[in-house]
């Protein structure tokens, strides 16, 4: 703890976002960065607590006090080594993690100004790439081969760790490029895809093989691969298989009119827009766009927020977001989930700041349309009352139904947890495929834990 009074003398300072009128016209990353002096100053605020709740709260067990101290002292390479000892891809979490560590920070309890851990870790890893601290690490091979199915956060971490343990790793991905949710679910204005490509290039240099556009099945512990004639897939039986296929099934809304043109899952819009930015072309009939339309987003989470930001950049007329659950408390504290646990308080994202009507306790009754095209949605305001028998509260109607005008509806209500058959002992499931939809940092932690399990099994 280089400056024991920093947390008393220096206030929390975030880098903030680009001005709204500037950022809504492009898909460039909205978050800005602090200069080196201010970044080190922010790192100095970390108190090196005797009980570091940040370390406890982070699924990866990041050692924030250690690398914040190294950053404050100007030891950038040491900070990088400490950071990557627990977090294999800080360039991802440094941009999109909700920073569970910061809400658990003692300073958050003290004055609601926690250390800027997320921004600090992003600054550290970007300096590491810039200064050349990161170089390919080619491990000594142990003669065993592992297949990883799915190239999302969990799969990439499992592949990276197993590769560094000496296993020959092949990653099979159904899409045309790796990244999973990072590439196809998170907009470029939050995570530039060049950041993913930079890491993938390094993984390939370290010996990981990627096979794209293939369908994979598991039969008695062995892979059945349909991807044409790619030689990378033609391999003797793998010693172990890791399933990291995420949660591909989105939660649907079976209301009348669901089949009208203009009602889409959120990821249909988000993944297509990211592909367009990557150079892929779509016909006018295939293209999902909010341009000139009144847009309704159903679902109040991060995916819904991403839809709002994307709709603005496509030139929408208006955006409304509705959520069936009650409005969260304003915060900063949550009496129902007190420190050091995560406070379930109202979250206002950069996309919300760009303009959006937000409503809670709204139930969707019916999609309305003319000539097969969506024109609006009939909704009902509701209340939640305690269930006399216990369990989930009861939903009761409040007032009369109303119609929200919309030519585009985006369903952002989460994803269904996959069901898996009983696999042989050499098959391991990790990430969202095992646990259901959750945070990227939790998927990464699961990938790391699964790599250890695979290694223990093969040893």
N, C-alpha and C positions, 0 to 999 in steps of 0.2 A: 504494500500500500504506500505508494510513493508520496502522495499528498494527503495526509490524514484529515485535512480540513476542506478538501475540495467539495465534498457533498454539501457542506454548509455555505460555501462561498460561491459556487458555480451552479447555475440553474440548468436543468435539462434543456437542451437545444436540439430539435430535430431538423433534418435537412429540408423537410417540406416538399411540396409539389410545384411543378411548373404552373404558371398562371392558367386558369381554366380556359380563357379565350384563346390561348396558345395551344394547349394540349389536345383539345377536342377535335382539332383538325388533322391529327395524325395518330399513328399507333406507336410512336416512340415512348420509351419508358417515362412515366410521369414523375417518378421520384428523383429529387436532386441529390447532390452530395455536398458535404461540408469540406472545407479546405483542411489540409493536414494539421495545422495548428489547432483549429477548433475540434477536430476529431480526437486528437490526443487529449485535449482539455476535457472532452466528454468522457473519455476512458478513465481519466483521473478521478471521476466521481464515484467509481466503484469502491465500496468500503471494505472489500476483502473480509466479508462477514465470517465469524467463527462457525456459524451454520449457514452455508450458502444455499438458500432456498432456490436460487436460480439453477444451480446444478441439479437439485432435486426435481425441479419442475420440468427440466428439459428431457424429452424422451431419449435423446442421444447422450445425455450426461455431460454436456459441454462445460468446460472449466472456465467459465466467464471471468472470475476474479483473476485467474492466472494470465489469460491473454489480454485482458484489459490493462493489467499492470505493465505487461511488456509493451503494449501499444503506447501507453502514457510515457514510458521511458524512451520511446523511439526505437525499440528493438523489434522492428517489423518482422524479421525472419523468425525470431523466437516466437512472436505472437502467432505467426502462421503455423509453426510446428506444433504449438500447444493447441491451436484451434483444430487442426486436421488430425490430431491424435484421437479425437472423438467424432468429428464431423467430416465425412469424406467429400462432401460437396457443399461447402459454405456459400458458394455463389448462388445456389438455389434458395437455401433457407434465409440467406441474408437479404433476399428480395421479397419472398412471399410468405415467410413464416409469421404467424400471429404473435410470436414472441411470448410463449408461455413463461419464459424466464423473467421477463420484465414485469409481468403481473405478480410474480412471486417475489420480486426484489424487495428487500427490506425498505429501501427508499420509497417504494410505491406506498408502503404503509405509513412511512414517516411524513411524506409531503406530496405523495402522488406524482413524484418526478423520478421514476426509476432510471437506472443507467441505460443508455441507448445500445443495448447489447446487439440487437439485430443489425443496426446500421454499422456498428463497430466491426462486426464479423464480415460484413460485405466489404468494408473498406480494407480489411486485412487481406482477404483473398484476392481482391482486385490488385492490391499492391504486390502480392506474391506473383501473380501472372505478369504484371508490368515489369517487375524487377528480375524476373527469371528464376525465382526460387523454385518454381514448379518445373520439374523435368520428368520425362518418362522413367518409371521404375520397372525394369524387366526382371521378374523373379526367376529363380531356378525351378524348373518343372519337376513335379513329383511323379509324372507318368499317368495320372488319373484325369478323367474328363468329366465335366459337369455341364449339363444343359440348363439354361435359364429361359423360361417361357414368359415373355413380357418384358419390355424395356422401359417400364415406368420407373418412378423413384425407387421402389423396393427392389425391383429386378436389377437396376443399375448398381445399387449399393451391394446387393448380394454378389453380383458378377465381379465388381471391383474387389471386394474383400477376398473372395475365393481365388481370384486371379493372383492377388498378392500372396496368398498362402501357397501358391505353386501349382494350382489346378489349371488345366487347359479348359477355358470356359467358352461356350458358344451361346449367344443370346438369340432367341427366335422371337421375332416381332411381326404381328399381323399387318401393321401399318407400313407405310413407305419409308418411315424414319423413326428413330428412337426418341424416347422422352415421355411417352404415355400422356398422362394428364398435364405434365409440364409443357408439352408441345401442343397438344390438341385441346386442352381444357382451359388453360390460363392465357389470357390475352397478351399480346406483345407489349401493351402499354404497362404491364406489370412485370413481364419477364421476356426480354428480347431473346429470340431463338438463337441468335449468334452465341449467346452464353452457353446454351446446351451443346451446340455444334463444337465449340471450343473444347468442352470436356469430353465429348465423344471422340474427337480426334486424338486426345491424350489416351483414352482407354484403348483405342485401336492400336496405338503405338506401343502400348504395354502388353499387347497380345490377345486381347479379347476379340473374338469373331462375332460379327453381327450378320444375321440372315433376316432379310425383310420380306414382307408380303407372303408369308407362309401360314398355312393352317396346320396346327399341331394337335395330335391326340396322344393319349397315354394308354398303352395296352400292356398290362402286366409288368409295369415298371420300365417299359421301353417306349421310345418315341415313334410315332407314325407321322411323317412329315410330308405335306403336299405343297411343294414350292417350285415345281418344275425340275430343272436339272442342276440347281446350285450345288456345287461340289462341297461347300461347307456343311451342307445338311447331311450328306452321305457319309455317315460315320458309324463305326462300331458302336454297340450299346454303351450308353453313358453310365458311369458309376453312380451318379446321383442326378436327380432332376429337381429343379426349383420352379414352382408355379407362382408367378407374380403377375397374374392377368388382371388385377384390379377388380372393379365393380362395373362391368359393362352395361348392366340393366338399370336404366333410370326409372324412378318411381313415376308411374303414369297417373292420369286423372281421368277416370272413366265416367265423364259427364256427357250428357247428350250433346251432340254436335262436335265431338272430339275429332271426327274425321274431316272437318271442314278445312279447306286450304287456308293456311295461315296459322295453324296451331302446330307448334314444334317443341321438341325437347330442347333445353338450353344448349346442350353440347352439339346439337345439329348446327346451330348458329355459330357457336364459338369455334368449333373445329373447322368448319368451312371457311370462316373468316381468316383463321390462321393459315389455312392452305392457300387461300387467295394471296395473302401476303408473301407466301413462299413461292408464288409463281404458278400455281395450279389454276386452270381455267374451268369454268362451269357455264353451262348454257343458261339462258334467261329463265327457263322453266326450273332448272335445278337450284338457281341462286336464291338464297334466303337473305333478304335485306330489309332493314327498317327504314330505308330512305322514304321520306315523305309520309310516314305512317304513324298512327297512334299505337304505341306499344304497351302491352300489359305483361308484366313479369309476375308469375305466380311462384312465390317462394322467397323467403327473406334472408337467405344465407349468402355466402360469398359468391356462389355461382350466379345467383340472381343479380348481385352487384356487378359482376363481370358482364352480364347481359346489358345492364344499364349503360355502362361505359362504352360497350361495343355499339349499342343502338345510337348513342350520341355521335359517334365517329362515322357511322353510316348515314347520318343526316336525318334522324327521326323527327317527327313533328312534336311528339310528347312521349313521356315514359311514366307509367304508374307501376308501382310495386305493391303487391298485396301479400299478406301473410295470415294464415289461419290462427296462429297463436297470439297471445296478448303482447302488447308493446313491452319490451324489456325496461327495466328501471334505468333512469338517466345516469346513475353512477356519480362519482367513480367507484363507489363501494356497492357490493351486492349482499344485502343482509342474509339472503338464502344460501349464499356460497361464499363465506368470508375468507379473507386472506389466511394462508397463502394460496388458496385454491383460485382457480380462474373465475373472475367475476362475470356473470352473465348480464352484462349491461348493454345499453343501446350502442350500436356500432355505426358510425358514419364514415363511409369509405370515400376515397377520392372520386369514385363514380357517382356516389350520392351528391357530393358537392357540385357536380356538373349539372345537376337539375333533375329532380325526380319527385313525384308525389308518392309518399309512403303511407300505407294504411295497414292496420293490424285488426285482428278479430274479424276477418272477412272470409266467408266460405264461398266457393265457386259452385254455382248451381247448373249452369248451362252455357254452351257456346252458341252464339246466334250468327246467322249468315244469310246471304242471298246469292242464289245461283252457284252454290257450292263454295262461296268465299266468305271468310269470317268478316263480320261487321261489328260485333260487340260480345260482351260476356255478361250474363245475368248473375249477380252476386247477392249475398245476404250477410248483413252485419250480424254478429253473434256475440254471446257471452259464454264464459266458462263457469260452471257452478260445481261446488264440491259434490262428489258422488257419495250418497249416504251409505253405500256398500263398500266404500273405499276404492282405491285404484284410480284410474284415469278420470279426470273431471268430466262432467257432462256438458255437451254443447247445446245451448238453447238459442233460439232465434231472437233477434232484437230488431224491432222496426219492420219495414217492408223491404222486399227485394228491390234492387236497382240495377241499372244497366251501365256498364263502363264501355265506352266506345273504344274499339280496338280492331286494327287490321292485321296485327301480328301479336300472337300470344306465345310466350316462352315459358315452358314448364321447368322450374328449377327447384324441385321438391326433394332432392336427394337421390340416393341410389339404393338398390336392393342388395342385401348381403348374399353373395353367391353360395350355393350348396355344392358340396363336393362328395364324390363317392369315397369309399374306403380305398386308399392308395397303398401300394406296397411300401415297405419300410425305407426304400431309397428315394421316395418322393416326398418333398417338403413344400408346404404352402406358406406364403408370407405376404405381408402388406395388406392392402384392402381386400385381396382375394381371400385372406384368412380371417380378417377382423371386421370387414365391412368398411364403408366409406369413412375416412377420417382425414387427418392432416398429413401433408407431405412429410413433415418431420417425423411423424409416427410411422409412416410407411418406410422411411429410410431407416429408422431404428429397428423395425421388424426385419428389414433386409439384412442388417448387420447381425442381428441375433440368429437369423436363419443360417447365415454363412457359418457361424460358430457351430450350430447343430450339425450341418453337413460335414464340417471338418471333423467333429467328434465321431460321427457315424463312420466316415471313411477311414479314420485312424484306428 
